[in-house]
Amino acid sequence: MYKTILINKNNKFKESYNKRLDLIEVKNYQDNNILIDKETYEHFKELRKELLNYNIKIAIDDSYRSIEHQLELKNKLLETYGEEYVNNFVAEPSYSEHHTGLAIDLELIDVEDDLKEETYKEVHKFLAKHGFILRYPKNKEDITRYAYEPWHIRYVGVVPATIISNNNLTLEEYLNDFSGVLYINKPIGVTSFDIVNEISKIFGIKKVGHTGTLDPIAEGVLIVCLGKATKIVELLTAKDKEYVAGVLLGIKTDTFDLDGKVIDNMPIPDKLPLEETIDSFKKTYLQQVPIYSAIKINGKKLYEYARNNIEVELPKKEVTIKEIELLSSEKTTFMFKTLVSKGTYIRSLINDICTSMNVFGTMSMLKRTKQGKVSIEDTNTIEDIKNNKYTLHSIEEVLDYQVIEIEEELLKKISNGVKIKNTFNIKDKVIFKYHHKILGIYEKDNDMLKVWKNFI
């Protein structure tokens, strides 16, 4: 997330960031040695090369500056241009983006002064493709608190740059107000938390959360919320989920899956009442939570008890198996497909099915094929996202709630989370927007509407 680090008049460059710097020495347009972030320079060279196809020549004027250099520059410009110019264009020492090595002041080569503005506009069209943004755009001075600087670009990475450019955002708006939902096809061998960390790095934002854990042995649909969309994680987690599961018969593991340690085994009977047993699990019942799970008892996660060989009474949760069908079976294995309610552990379901047939069995594979209305066909891989070929979904798109664009008279009340009369005849929840921006989600409370989540 270092590439999207926010340095502005309110956010100081911290000395601890220095250890993250990967600076290299290059020549600027005056043939002077300057320092710049290595990755930033590689992407700048790609930008420069593409612009040559349009007869636009660019070079670097300046990039990395030490705090001492920034102080010298400020004093020099203060003496030359005065206080107003410095306030609009020059950062205080320790508050400059140039301390990161990610910012570049561009120089146009062989361009007349009266053509520079139009030439810069042409350059700006290619920035996002190479991971750059125009850091101080026009008509955003109240947000950036700097005047328009067509020469000042900033490397943030291709994915963030594309979002910022397509939505006419500043870096401040992206980091503070951005929201989106990703449908990801999680691969086998990584945790859901690994996916969250990867998405956080790609998008350069800290607020990322997933809706429904998939263990390393499992693959398939994983819904990930970014930015302000993390406020709706619980709504998406509550959706029904569809799985295809595989079972290996004859062994029992401590985790109920093949990632665990084999703790017992037994011969497999010649005939098992497989189909009828599976059909009998289309029901609501109390399912025992597996010991290797993140459910907390007395403030400690169950898997922590297991790893420390501490006995604990396992809780039971009511779950509903809405649909279940046998897909295939062999002597030592079988596969089934099921649609289950929130909180159902497929590992435990398999253990319960096998226990009902007096045989050991453990989960050999698991694929989540659907969560709510999201099917695996709707998902993107991590590689898709890295290559900037993915679909980002809005909050209102993923929630089946009415969206109301309010009038100004309700703006203050809803922004402050004040209860309002249910004149909209809302039965459950409603999304309120103002000028296409989500203010909050309200829910029915008798004849009133009360705030469920505030997005301001």
KANOR-V304141 format. One record per helix or strand of 3 or more residues. SS is the DSSP state (H for helix, E for strand). FROM is the first residue (numbers start at 1). LEN is the number of residues. Records with the same first field share a line. If there is no record, write none. Layout:
SS->FROM-LEN / FROM-LEN
This chain:
H->2-3 / 15-6 / 38-15 / 67-15 / 83-7 / 97-4 / 113-12 / 128-3 / 141-4 / 158-9 / 171-7 / 192-12 / 228-10 / 274-7 / 302-6 / 346-11 / 376-3 / 382-5 / 395-4 / 408-8
E->23-5 / 33-5 / 58-5 / 103-6 / 132-3 / 152-4 / 179-8 / 208-3 / 218-10 / 241-9 / 251-3 / 262-4 / 284-5 / 316-14 / 333-8 / 361-11 / 402-4 / 429-6 / 437-9 / 448-7
